[in-house]
Amino acid sequence: MEQNANQIVLTGALAGIPQYSHSNHGKSFFSFPLEVTRLSGAVDRLQILASEELLRQTASEEGDGLHITGQIRSYNNRQNTGRRLVISVLAETLEVTDEPHDNQVTLCGTLCKEPIYRRTPLGREICDVMLAVNRPYRRADYLPCILWGRCAQEAAEAHVGAVLSLTGRLQSRNYIKMLDGVPEENIIFLGYGDSIPDDGIHIYNAAPDAVTPSLSGRTETHAAPNHKAYREGTPYTRENLLGDLRSVIEEIRADIEDAKNNH
């Protein structure tokens, strides 16, 4: 296999109208989602990049079957919350088809991080690797890959700098941030004053309806930056805080953990 190979063949359904993405070297590129159904019935929703010229040559509508060949691309999307690796497919050919869904990837590149080998709770062997696949103009795509079974065993013995040749498929999955082993989406942040201000008293000693500031500056039911409160915008009073706690217990039956272990 050619070193630094990067090839993908996809057949799936157009799942959205192409939207303008960016321009490069005088060419405009558009992105759209392609849904590819696996044999198991699960659906991978993959992001496709195609030039305006290529799209004009292919008259297609949402729901149409598309056959695409191209390469996998990666880039770091720098946001306020940090960097996020974005994976997409750069289409080189595009045509309407009624063929069955297909998803084939061929990669050959250099291992740029030490493999991470582990076993799933059911005992299946799995190995995570990061592959650097070179492209022209001294650039590279950094592609995270997951190997299973015997392939995982073999990859686990490789080291940074080794050249790996892989075949498989491109999958999509939703990323869920975990906090202390709990999905972030299952956590509700209820704030309380982390210290007593010089000119005030602690919320637990204040009148039930007294709005109590704290040195953290969080005067509403909002314990952590960038997280929505259970009742967003609720004044920070003892009555409201206890009301939120009662609602969580009664309506959601959540597991409640005191991170400070002192209340």
FENKAGI-V795091 format. One record per backbone hydrogen bond with DSSP energy under -1.0 kcal/mol. CO is the residue of the C=O (numbers start at 1). NH is the residue of the N-H. E is the energy in kcal/mol with one decimal. If there is no record, write none. Layout:
# FENKAGI-V795091
co=CO nh=NH e=E
co=CO nh=NH e=E
This chain:
# FENKAGI-V795091
co=2 nh=5 e=-1.2
co=5 nh=108 e=-2.2
co=7 nh=106 e=-2.8
co=8 nh=70 e=-2.0
co=9 nh=104 e=-2.6
co=10 nh=68 e=-3.3
co=11 nh=102 e=-1.6
co=12 nh=66 e=-3.2
co=13 nh=35 e=-2.7
co=14 nh=63 e=-2.6
co=19 nh=31 e=-3.0
co=22 nh=29 e=-3.2
co=24 nh=27 e=-1.9
co=27 nh=24 e=-2.6
co=28 nh=52 e=-2.6
co=29 nh=21 e=-3.1
co=29 nh=22 e=-1.2
co=30 nh=50 e=-2.7
co=31 nh=19 e=-2.8
co=32 nh=48 e=-2.8
co=33 nh=15 e=-2.7
co=34 nh=46 e=-2.9
co=35 nh=13 e=-2.7
co=36 nh=44 e=-3.0
co=38 nh=41 e=-1.3
co=42 nh=38 e=-3.3
co=44 nh=36 e=-2.8
co=46 nh=34 e=-2.8
co=47 nh=89 e=-2.2
co=48 nh=32 e=-1.9
co=49 nh=91 e=-3.2
co=50 nh=30 e=-3.0
co=51 nh=55 e=-2.1
co=52 nh=56 e=-2.1
co=53 nh=57 e=-1.2
co=55 nh=58 e=-1.0
co=61 nh=64 e=-2.4
co=64 nh=14 e=-2.9
co=65 nh=97 e=-2.2
co=66 nh=12 e=-2.1
co=67 nh=95 e=-1.7
co=68 nh=10 e=-3.1
co=69 nh=92 e=-3.4
co=69 nh=93 e=-1.9
co=70 nh=8 e=-1.9
co=71 nh=90 e=-3.1
co=73 nh=88 e=-2.5
co=75 nh=86 e=-2.9
co=77 nh=84 e=-1.1
co=79 nh=82 e=-1.5
co=82 nh=79 e=-1.9
co=84 nh=77 e=-3.2
co=86 nh=75 e=-1.6
co=88 nh=73 e=-3.1
co=89 nh=49 e=-3.5
co=90 nh=71 e=-1.8
co=93 nh=69 e=-1.4
co=95 nh=67 e=-3.1
co=102 nh=11 e=-2.4
co=104 nh=9 e=-2.6
co=105 nh=168 e=-2.1
co=106 nh=7 e=-2.5
co=107 nh=166 e=-3.0
co=109 nh=164 e=-2.5
co=110 nh=132 e=-3.1
co=111 nh=161 e=-2.8
co=116 nh=128 e=-2.5
co=118 nh=126 e=-2.6
co=120 nh=123 e=-2.6
co=124 nh=120 e=-2.6
co=125 nh=149 e=-1.8
co=126 nh=118 e=-2.6
co=127 nh=147 e=-2.6
co=128 nh=116 e=-2.2
co=129 nh=145 e=-3.1
co=130 nh=112 e=-2.3
co=131 nh=143 e=-3.1
co=132 nh=110 e=-2.6
co=133 nh=141 e=-2.6
co=135 nh=139 e=-1.0
co=139 nh=135 e=-2.8
co=141 nh=133 e=-2.9
co=143 nh=131 e=-2.6
co=145 nh=129 e=-2.5
co=147 nh=127 e=-2.3
co=148 nh=151 e=-1.2
co=149 nh=153 e=-1.8
co=150 nh=154 e=-2.3
co=151 nh=155 e=-2.5
co=152 nh=156 e=-2.0
co=155 nh=158 e=-1.6
co=159 nh=162 e=-2.3
co=162 nh=111 e=-3.0
co=164 nh=109 e=-2.0
co=166 nh=107 e=-2.9
co=168 nh=105 e=-2.4
co=177 nh=184 e=-3.4
co=179 nh=182 e=-1.6
co=182 nh=179 e=-3.0
co=183 nh=186 e=-2.1
co=184 nh=187 e=-1.8
co=197 nh=200 e=-1.6
co=202 nh=205 e=-1.8
co=207 nh=210 e=-1.9
co=208 nh=239 e=-2.6
co=214 nh=217 e=-1.8
co=217 nh=219 e=-1.1
co=219 nh=236 e=-1.6
co=220 nh=222 e=-2.5
co=224 nh=227 e=-1.4
co=231 nh=234 e=-1.9
co=234 nh=221 e=-1.3
co=235 nh=237 e=-1.6
co=236 nh=212 e=-2.7
co=237 nh=241 e=-2.6
co=238 nh=242 e=-2.5
co=239 nh=243 e=-1.8
co=240 nh=244 e=-2.4
co=241 nh=245 e=-2.2
co=242 nh=246 e=-2.4
co=243 nh=247 e=-2.1
co=244 nh=248 e=-2.4
co=245 nh=249 e=-2.2
co=246 nh=250 e=-2.7
co=247 nh=251 e=-3.0
co=248 nh=252 e=-1.5
co=248 nh=253 e=-1.4
